[in-house]
C-alpha cells in the first residue's frame, strides 16, 4: 500500500499492531452527528478548521497530506486539529509505521454532517 | 549474500535521504534551537559576569587586584576559577543543542512527521542533565574547533610540533569516528526511554546488531560533514610556512569558518536525525520508558489530545 505523503512517499508496513487493529475495526464515518456543546459552533464554522474538516470528511489524512492540500503550516494545522479533536469532531483513525520506521498518524472526521442542538435559557 | 549487501547500502542511503528531507521540512525548528542555544551561552556568561560585577560593586573591601591579582601564580588560580563561567555557559549551550535529538525523535515518533521549536524546551526539561552528561562521551570532539584557528606564526617553520599537531588531529578524527559508531544511539535512546545507563546498553545492542550499517552511515557522514574541515586543518598545517603573510591565510580562515557553520548548522541536525532514524529502525530488545512523562512527545499525544470516539 503506497501512500503519497507530500515530498516523500512512505509505504505502510503490512505488520499492524494490536492497537492499530482495534482502531481499524472502528466505523470509518457515520452519516450525521448532533453536537450539543455551544463551544463547538465557532470551531466548525471557523474558515480554516472548516476547510480541514471538509478534507477529512472525504478521506483520512496525515498532517503532511493536509499541508499539501491546504498550503497551511503544519504547526497551524496541528493546532486546528487539536481543537477539532477536543470537541470530538474528528478522531485519530489510525497510527501506522511506515516502511522507514516513521510513525504516521491519520485523522478522519467522525461524521459526514454535523447538526447543532443548542438551547440557551436566561433562567 | 549480494542481496543482503545491497540492502545495507540502501539502508544507509535511506538514512541520509529521509533525514535530509525532514531537515529541509523542519529547518526552522532546528535553526531556532541552535540560535537559542547560542543565545543561552551569551545569557549565561552575561548573568555570571553581572553577578561578579555586582559582588565587586557591593563589597567595598574588594579591590580590582582581587579579581585580577598582580602575582602571576595567583592570577593563574583566579583564571581557573573564572573558567567556570564559560564551562557553565558551554554546558547550557550543548544541553540545548542536544534538544535537536528530541526534535528528531518527535518527527519520527509523534505521528505528525514534523516538529516545532517549542518542543525543544520540553525535551530540555525532561533530559537536560542526561544530555549534558552525554556531551562528555559523544560531543566534545564535535564541538571543539579544528586547529585551523590555532595555527600561529610560531609554527611558520616545519618542526616536530607540526607533526605532533597533525598526528593529534588524525587521532582525534579516528577516536571521534569510533565514538560516533559505538555511542551515537545513546542520545536517541535516552530521549526514547529516559534511562542513562540503559541508553548505553541499547547503544551496544545496536552496534552488535547493525555494526556494518553504522560504519557505512557514519563513514559517509564523516566524509560529508567532518572531513572537509579536518582536511583544511591539515592543509593549513602543511602549507602555513609557505602561505604565511599572504592573503591565502585569510581565505583559508574564512573557508574554515564557513565549514564550521556548515558542520554545526547542517551537520549536527543531520547527526540527530540520522542517529534517531537508526535507533528507530533497528530491531533489537528495547528497554521500556521509565514513565510516560519522561517523553514529552507522549505527553502531547496521549494526555492533551483525546482520541476521538463518540
Interface residues (C-beta under 8 A of the other chain):
Chain A: X5 X7 X8 X26 X33 X62 X63 X64 X74 X75 X78 X82 X85 X86 X88 X89 X90 X91 X92 X95 X100 X101 X102 X103 X104 X105 X110
Chain B: X14 X18 X21 X24 X25 X107 X108 X109 X110 X111 X112 X113 X114 X116 X277 X280 X281 X304 X305 X306 X307 X308 X309 X310
